Amino acid sequence: MLLLMMVVGSAWGQTTLAPGDLILVTVNSDSPDNFDFVPLVDIASGTVISFTDKPWTGTEISTSSGEGIKIYTASSSINAGTVISFSGITEGDWLPGGGTFNIANNGDNILVFQGSSATPSFILGFGFGSSTPWISVGTPGTENSYIPSTLSEVANTIVTFGTIDNYQYKISSGLTGTKIELLTKAATASNFIGNNTTTYPALDVSFNVISADTPGLWKSTAASSDWSTESNWNTENIPTSGTNVILPTGASNYPTISAAATCNNIIIEDDASLIGVENLTIGGTATMQRSIPAYTTSADGWHLLSSPVGTFSIDGSPFDPAANDDFYGWSEDSYTWMNHKVGDPSQIAPGVGYLVSYETTATKDFTGNFNDTDITLSNLSLTAGQGNGWHLLGNPFQSALHWTNNISTWEPTAIGIAAKILNSGGGYTDITSDGINQYIPANQGFFVQATDATNSLTIPLDERTHNSTAFYKSPVQNSLTLKASDGEFYVETWIQMMEGATADFDEQYDVNFLGGMYQAPYLYSIISGESHLSTNRIAPVNEQTTVPLAFKAFLNREYTITASNAGSFGDEIEVILEDTQENIQIDLKDTLAYTFMATADELTERFVVHFFNVTGIFETTHPESVQIYSYGNRIYLRSELNAYGDVTIYNLLGQNVYHTPVELNGLQSFNLNLNTGWYVIQVVTKQGVKNVKVFIN
C-alpha cells in the first residue's frame, strides 16, 4: 500500500496544503516502485512530504510491520506544476522514514496528509491495483485503506483506478489548467495509460497551473472555433497586443482567425491547433509544443517530425539529440537516412520531414515565426533502384492538413495520390482523399512519391483543418482494412471498391507499398507486373474478384490479421480471407481475426481475399449458380446449393486431367499440379451441368 503524507516538520516557512493541492501523475507498483507527484500550489523551501504504504485505519496511520515511509524535503522553493520524482532510490532530497517501502502490485492506496501521523490533515487519496482499494468495514491490510472523512470522490480528492500495476498521466490529456481542472484530470482514469509489466519513467514535463481569471486562455469548453467570440476565452475578453495566449491540450474546439488579431506571446500546446496565423500579429514569442514519447522499441520509438516555424539550427535547440537520441533526414537519391550527428541535416526547415527518436518522453518547443504561406516544391528527384521517388515532406502549419490531392490547392503534378505517415507499429499508414485516413496531423512528417522527374506539389494553407486525431477514421463504404500484427510491430493494407478502378495499376487510384521500420512486417496486394500496393482500388464486383496478398515477416513469431470495415461492402458482397498454405477460409464479416505462424525473412503469397457478389445467385438449385474461377494453380468453387456433385477438369484436347466428388457448400479450393494453360471446369449435379473455361498458371 502506498500512503502519501504531508508531515509538518520544524522547518520555518513550510507550506500548509489543503485538500486537492497535490496530484500524482506516475505510480509504478512494479520495481523499482517509483512515482511522480505535482504540487498545484507553490511550495516553500523546507516543506516535507512523506510517502508510506501503511493504511489509514479510520483512527490512525497503521503501525503494522512490513511497510515503510519515504520522506521528501524541498531543498528550495518549488513552483506549482513542477513534476517531482522518486526514482526508487533514497538519495538527495529523499530520506528513509522507517520500515520497508514496497508498493504492492496486487492492490494499493495513496494518501497525502499534512501534520503528524497521530493528527493528520489529509490532502489526497489514490487507490489502484485491485477492485477494492477502499473499504468501509473490517480491518485494512496492506492492499486497502479506509477513506479519510475529509476526502471524497466528488471533490476529486479520492481517486480510484483499475487493477493495472503501473499508471502514468497522458501528456495529451492536457498540461494547462486551473488547480481544479488539473485535479479533475488527474482523478480521471481515461487520462492515464496503464501497463501490467512495463514501468513508466519519470514524466519529463511541467504543468502550467493558472488562475481561474487568467486572460488569454482559450477555454477547453469553447463552443466554437471563432477567435473573435468573447465567450471562447477564459475571462471572456478577446486577446489584445498585451495578452499572452495559451491554446491548451484537450479543448473541444480550437480557434480560427478570419480577421486581423493581435497578441503578445502565444503557446499552442501539444495536440492543440490554430488556423489563420497570417491574420495574427504576434508582438512577443510564438511557440508550438510537441510531445514526443520515449523510444521503447523500433516499432513505436521512431517519429516523423515537421516544424510549424521558420528554419532554425538543430544544434542547441530542444530537438538537438543527446548521446542516446537520434535525428535523421531522408535522402531519396541515395535511399539513405542522413545522420545529424555527422553533420547533415544541420537545420530544421518548414515543409521537410525528419525521423527522430528520444530516450525519454518530453514536450519540445518549436519557437520562432509561425509559417503562414503555402510551400511549393518542384522537380523532386526520382532515382530508380534507390528511393524510387519517395520524399519525406512535413506539415509546415499549426494545424492538421486535409489530404484532398485537389488540383486547385495541392496542385499535384506527377505525384502519387497518397501521403504516408509512420504509425505506432513501425509501418506506414496511407493518407488518401477517398480513403479511411484523410488527415495529416500537425508537426507530422509524411512521405509522397514522385512518379516523373518533372513534378510539383504545393502544401497549401487552404487545406488546414482542426483535426488532432492521429489517424482519422471516416465512414468509408466498400473499403477493407487488413492489419497484420505480432503485438509489437504491425502493417496495414487497404482494398477499396471504386468506380473507374481496374485490375491493373491505376495511377489515379492505387498506392504503392513502402516498407516500414526495421522488423515491421510486409503485407500488400499483388497485381499484374511488379506492382505491390498498400492501397488497392478494385472495380465494383459483379460476380467475384480475387485479390492476392504477399506477406513477409522479419521475426519468427505468431501474427494476427485483423479485418476492419468488412461490413461496409453491404449484404450483397461476401468477403473471404483464404490462407492457401493452411487451406483455411475465413468469412471476414463473421470472423474479424486470423492467427498464424510466420517464418522470418520468408516472402510468401499465401493469402488471398475473395469478394463475391451473391445477389440472386443462390436462388436456384441448378449448378449454373455455382461460381467457378481460378487463381494461380488453384480452382475455386463458390456455392450454397448444399448438394453433392462431381467436378471434372478437361484440357483443350478434351482429356480428363482431374476428377473429384464434391459437396457444393461455401468456398472450396483445389490445388492442382497442372501445366500452365486453358482448361474447362465442369460441375455436374442431379439438377444439371455447368462448364467454365479458366486459365491455370
N, C-alpha and C positions, 0 to 999 in steps of 0.2 A: 504494500500500500504506500502511496505517495501522499504526504501531507506537507503543504507549504505554510509556513508560519512567519508572520512578521513579528519579530520579537523586539520589544523595547529594551534598548541597552542603555549604557551610561553615556554614549557619545552625545555631545552637545549639538543641537540643531537637527536632530533626526526628524525625518518627515513622518507625520501621522497620516496614515492612509485610511480611507473609507471603503466600504464595500464597492467593488467594481473598479478600483483604482489600479488593478493589475490583471493581465491576461497571460495565459500560456499559449505558445504558438508551436512548440515541438515537445513531444513526450515520447521517449523510447523506453519501453519496458524490457526489451531485449538488450543484451550487453552492448555498450558499456553503461546503460541506464543514464543517458544524458538527457537534457531538456533545455528549452529556451523559455524565458519569460520576458514580458514587455510592460514596464510601468506606463500607465496612461496619464500620469501627472509627473511633474518634475520631482526628482528625489535629491535630497541634500546629502552631502558627504557624511558618512558615519551611519547612515540608515542600515539596519540589519534585517536580513530576510533569512528565515530558517526553513529548510525543506526536510520533512520527515515522512517516513512511511508508517508511522504509528496512527491508529484510528482515533477518531473522536467518539467517546463512549456515550455522550449525552451530558456528561458532567465534567469530563477531563480528557486530556490527551492520555492515551493508554500508556501504561508503564511496562507493558509486556515486553519480554526479551525477543530477540530475533529481528528487530527493526532498528532503524537509526535515524540520524539527523545530519544534514549538511547545512552550513551557515555561510551566507553571503553577506559581506560588509562592503558597502560602497566606499571606495577609497577616494572618490571625488564626486562632485555633483553629477547627476545623470539627467539628461533631458528626456522628457516624455517621448515615447515612441522608440527608444533605444532597445535593441534586442540584446539581452544579457544571457550568456550561455554557460551552462555547466557541462564540461566535456566528459564527466565521469571520473575525472582525476581531481583530488583535493589539493589545490595549489593556488597561488596568487590571492585573489580576494575571497577564496573559498577555504573554509576551515571545517574540520570534523566536529560534530556536535554530540558524539557518543553513539554507541551501538553500531549495527551493520545496516547501512543504507542499501536497499535492494528492491527496486520496483518489481512487483510480481507481474509476470506476463499472462497470468490467468485471471486477472482482475485486480483493480487498484483504485485509489482515490487520491485526489489532490485537494488539500485545504490550505488556505492562506489566512494567516491571522497576525495581528499585532498585539503586543503585550506578552505577559508570561504565559506559560502553558497552564498555569493554575487559573488565570483570569484572562482568557483570550478575547480579543475583539476580531471576529472573522472578517476576511476580505473576499475570499473566493473559494469555491468548491468545484472540483473536476473529477468525474468518475468515468472509468473506461475499462475495457478488457473483460468484462463479464456482463451478464444480463441483469445483475442486481448489485451494482456498486454501492447503492444507498439502501439502508434498512431503517425500519421504524420500530421493530420489535426484536427481542433477542439480544445476544451478546455479539458485538462486532469482532471480526477476526482480522487476519492480515490482508484480506481481499475486499473488505467493505467497511462502511462507516455510517454513523448517524449523520443527519444533516443538521448543522447548527441552526438555531432558530432565527438568527439574523440574516440568513442567506435564503434565496429561493430561486426556482427556475423562472418564475415570472419576471424577476429583476435581472435575469441572466447572470446571477452570481453563483448559481449551481448549474454545472454543465454535466450532461450525461451523454457519452458517446457509446459506440458499439463494442463488439467483442474483439476488435483488432488490437494487436500488441503495440503498434507504433503509429503515431499520428504527427502530421505537420500541416500547418496552415498553408493554403494555396495562395501564392502571391497574386494570382488572377482574381482572388476574391476581394482584393482592394486593400491598399495600404494607407489611404487617407480617409479621415472622417472625424467626427466629434468623438468624445470619450464614450458616449452612449452607443454610437454607431459601431465603433470598433469592438466594444464589449459584446454587442449583439452578434457581430460577425464571428467573433471568437467563441461564441456559445452555440454556433450552428454547425452541425456535423458535416453538412454538404460543402462547407468552406474548407474542409481538410481533406488531405489524401491519407490513406492508411495502408499498412503492409504488415503481414504477419511474420515475415522472415528478414526483411531488409530494414535496417535502421536509417534514420534521416540525419544528415549532417546539420551543423548549426545553420540557422536561417540567416543568410548574409544580406539583410535588407534593413531599412529603417522605416518605421511607421510615422506618418505625419498626423499628429493629434492636433486638431484645430478647434477653435472656439465655435460655438453654435452661431455666433454673429460674425464669422469671418467673411469679408467681402471677396468676390471673385471666385468663389467655389461654385462650380456647376452642380446642381442638385442631382443626386443619384436617382431621384424620382421625377426628373424633368418630364413634363407632359408632352413636349415637342422637341424638334431639333432647331428651333429658331433662336439664334444668338440674341436677337433683339427683344425677346419676350422676358420681361422683368421677373415673372414668377418662376422661370427656369433657374434663377440664381439664388444662392443661399440667403442673401439679405434682400432679395427682390430689387436689386439695383444692377442695371446693365453696366459692365466694366467701362472705365474711362482710362485716360492716359496714365493715371497713377495707380491703377488696380493691378495687383498680382493675381493672375488667373490660374486655377487648378481644374483640370478635367480629370475626375477620379475614375479609377477602375470600377466596373460593375454598374454603370448608370444604365437606365432603361432607354434613354435616348442621348445622342451626342450632337453638339451644335454644328450648324451650317451657317456661314456668314455670307449673306447675299447683298449687303450694303456696307459702306465704309464703317469701320470699327477700330477701336484703339485699346491698348492695354500696356502695362509696364512689362513685367515678366510673365511668362506663360509656361506651365508644365503640363504635358499630356502624359498621363500615367500609362503604365502597361495595359494594353488591350483597350485603351480609350481612343477616341477618334475625333478629328477635326477636318471639316471641309470649308474651303473659302479663305485660306490664308492670304491669297492675293488681294483680299479686301481688308486685311488686318494690318494696322501699323503697330509694330512692337517696339516700344521705347527701350526695353531692357533686354533680358536674356530669354531665348526660346529653347526649350528642352522637350524632347520626346523620349520616354523611357521604354526600355525593352527588357523584360525578364527572360534570362537565358538559363534553362535548367542545367544542372551539372551533368557531366559525362558519367554514365553508368555502364553502358555497353555501346558497341558500334552501331546497334540498332537505333537507339534513341539519344545518343550522346552528341550527334552532329546536327548542325542547324545551318540553313541557308539564310543569310542576313542581308539586309539592304538598309540604306540610310535615307532619312527624310530631310536631311540638311545638306548644305553645300560641302564641297570637297574639304577633307581635313586629313592630317597625318595620323597614321596608326600609332606611331611611337608617341608615348606619353599620354595617349587617350585612354578612356576607360576600356577600350577594346584591345589594347596592347597586350599580347599574350605573354603570360608568365612561363616559367620553365615547363610546367606540366599542362599548358594550354596550347591550342593550335589556331592558326589563322591562315587561310589559303584563298588565292584567287584561281580562276579557271582559264586555261589556255586551250582553245579549240584546235588550233593548228598543230599543236604537239600532243593533244589529248592528255594533258598533264595538270595536276593540281600544283600551283605555284606557291611556295612557302614564304610567308612574310619574314620569317626568321633568317632567311638567306637573302633578303632584300627586295623581293618582288612578290606581291604588291607592297607599296610603301604608303599608299593613301586609300581612303575610302571615298568613293565618288558616287554621286547620285546616278541612278539608273543601272548600276552594276551590282551584281550579287557576289557574295563571298561565303565560303564554308568555314564555320568556326566550331570550336569545342573548348569548354572551360571546365576546370577541375571542380569548381564549386558553383552552386547556384547563386546568381547575383542579378540585381537590376542595374542595367548600364544605361548611361545617359548619352543620347545624341544631342549635342548643343551646338548651335550655330544659326545660320539663316535658313528658315524653312524653305524648301523647294516649292516654287509656286508657278512653274511653267512646264509645258509639255517637254518631253525629251524624245528627240528623233535620232534613230540610228540607221545607218545605211551601209550597204556592201559589207555586211558581216562575213567573215571568212567561211568557206566551205571546203574542208580538207578531207578528201576521200581516204579512207583507211586510217584516219586519225579521229578527229572529233565529229566528222560527218555532218558538220553544220550546227551542232548543238552549242549554244551560247548561254552563259549564266548572266541574266539581267537581274534588275532589282526594282521593286516598287519604290519610287522616289518620293511618295507623298505621305501625308499624315493620316491616311485612312486606307481602307481596303480598296481594291480595284475590281471592277466587273469586267471579266474577260469575255467581251462580246465578239472580238475579232472583227468589229464593224469597220467597213471600208471608210466611213466618214469620220471615225475617231481614231482607232488604232492604225488605220491606213496601211494594212499589211500588203507587202509585195514579195512574193516568193518566200513566205514564212509559213511554216506548218500551222495547222488550225488549232493547236493546243499549246498551253503552257504546262510545265511540270513543276510541282513543289515537293520537297522532301517530306515524307511522313515519318511517324514515330516508329515504324517497323523497318526503317532503312531503305525502303523503296520509294518510288515516285508516284504521286497522285496526279492524274490527268485533270487539267482545268480546261473545259470546253464550253463553248457558248450554248450548246443544246444538251449538255450532259448533266449528270448529277452534281458535279463540282464546278462552280462557275466563278468563284471569287478568289482573288489573291490577297491575303491578309497584309496589313501594314507591316513595314520592316521586313518583308519577305522576299528572299531571292527566288528566282524562278528560271527554268530553262525554256528556251524556244529553239526551234530548228530552222535554219536557213536551207531552202531547197534549191536555190540557184545562187550563183556568185553575185548576181545583180539583185539586190534585195533592199528592203527598207521596212521600218516599223516605228510607230510613234507610241510612246507611253503617255496617254492623254489625261489631262485634268478632267475632261468631261466624263470620264468613266469612274471617277471617285464615288465611293458609296460607304455608308456607315454599316459595316458588316465585320464584326470582330471574330466571328466563328472561324476556326482554323480551316475547316473543310465544310463548306456549306452544302447541306443536303436538301435539294429541292425535289418535289414530287414529279419525277420524270417518268412518263409512260414508256412501256416496251423497252426497258433497259435493265440489264442484269449485271450485277457486280459480283465477282468471284474473288475471294481473299484467301490466299494460301499462307498459313502461319504455323510456326513451330512454338509459339508462345512468347518468342522474343523478337524474331525477325518476321516480316511479312511482305508480301507483294500482292497487288491488286490488278485485275484486268476487267475490262468492261465490254459487253456486247449489247448493242442497241439496234433495234429495228427502226429503219428510217426510209421514207420515200426518197427515191433517187439513188440510193446506195446500190452497189453491185457486189459480186463475189470477188472482184479484183480489188487492188489498192485504189481507193478513191481519195485523191489529194484533198478534196473539199470536205471529206467526212472522217477519214481514218487517221489514227495517230500511231507513229512508230514507237516501238518499245525502247526504253532506255534503262539499262541495268543500274541498280541502286548501289548502296554502300557495301563494303566487304562483308560477305556471308549472307546478304539478303538474297532470298531465292528468286528465281525467274518463273514467270507464268505469263504466256502471251498466246494470241491467236496466230495460227499459221495460214497464210493464204498463198495463192499462186506465186511462183518465183521464190525470192529470198525475203519477202516481206514478213516481219514479225511485228504484230500490232498489240499495243496496250489497250487501245480503244478500237473496236472493230464494228463499224456500222454495216448492217446487212439489210437486204431488201425485205419488204414485208413477206411473210411466209404464206405461200398459197397451199402447199401440201406439207413439205418437210424441208428443212435446211440443216446441214451438218457443219459444225464449226470445230475443227481440230485445235487442240491446245498443246503447247510444249511446256514442260516443267523441268526445272533444274534446281537441285539443292546443292549447297556447298558444305553441308554437315550431314552426318548420318543421324537422322532424327525422325521422329514422328511428326507429320504435318496434318493439318486440318484445313480442308477447303470449305469455306462458309459462303453461302449464297445470300445475297440481299436483293430485294425488289423483284424476285421472280414472279410474284403475283401481279406485277404491273402489266404483264402481257395479256391479261384477261382470260376468261374461262375457255376461249376457243383455242388458245395456244398452250400446248404442253411443253415443259422444259425438262429435259432428262440429261443428267451428267453420267457419262459412262467411263469407267476405269477399264480399258481394254486389257490391261495386264492381269487384273484380277477377275475379269468378266463380270463386273458388277455395274448395275444401272440404278441411279438414284433419281427419283422424282423430286426436283428442287422446289416444287411448290408444297410438298408434304414434308420432306426431309431437308433441313437447311444446312447440314454439315456432314462432311465425309472425311474420315481419318484414315491415313495410310502411312506406310513406312517408305522412306526415300533413301537412296544411296548417294553419298557425296560425290559431286562432280559428274554425275550421270545425267546427260540431257536426254529426255525421253518424251515421246509423243503419245503417252499412254492415255490421255484424257480427250474425250470428245463430248461436245454439247450438242444435243439433238433438239430441234424445235419442230413441233408437229402442229399443223392446223387441223383440228379434229371436227370442224364444223360439218355436220351431216354425214361424215364418212362411216360412222359406226351404226347407222340406222338401218342396215341391211345385213342379212346373213350370207350374202353372196361374197365369194373371195375377192370380187372387184374392189371391195372396201379395204383390202389389205394394202398398206403402204410398203413398197419394196424399193430399196435403193442400196448403193454400195458406197463404201469409203475405204480407200486403200485396198487391202486384200480381204476385207470383210463384207459380208452380205447382211443387210438388216431387214427384218420384217416387223411391222408395227400393226397390231390388230386388237380388236376387242370382240372377235367372233365367239370366243370361248368354245372353239370347235377343234376337232382333230383333222389333220390333213397330211399331205406329203409335199415336200419341196424337192424339185429336181432341177439341176443346172446343166445346160447344154452349151457346148461351144458352137461356133458358127458353121461347123461341118455337120451339126446335128448329133454329135456324140454325147452320150450321158457321162458327165465327168464328176457328178456328185448327186447323192440322193439321201434323204433322211425324213423320217416321220416327224411331225411337229404338233405341238398344241398351240393354236393361234390365240395367244392371250398376252397382251402387253408388248414390250420391245424385246426382240431376240436378235442375237448376232451370231454369225458363223464365220470363224476364222479359217480361210481357205488357203491351201498351198497350190495355187493355180498360176499358170503363166499369165503375164500381162496381156490383156486383150478384151474383146467384147464377148459377153455371154448372155444367154437367155435364162431368166429365172422363171420357173413355172410352179405355181401354187395350186394344188388340187384339193378340193373338199367335196363332200356329198352334194353341195349346192352349186358347184361349178368350177371353172378353171380361170386363172389369171396368169398372163405372160408379160414380163417386163424385160427389156434389154438394158444391161448395165455394163459399165467398164470396170474391170478389176485391174488394179495396179500392183 
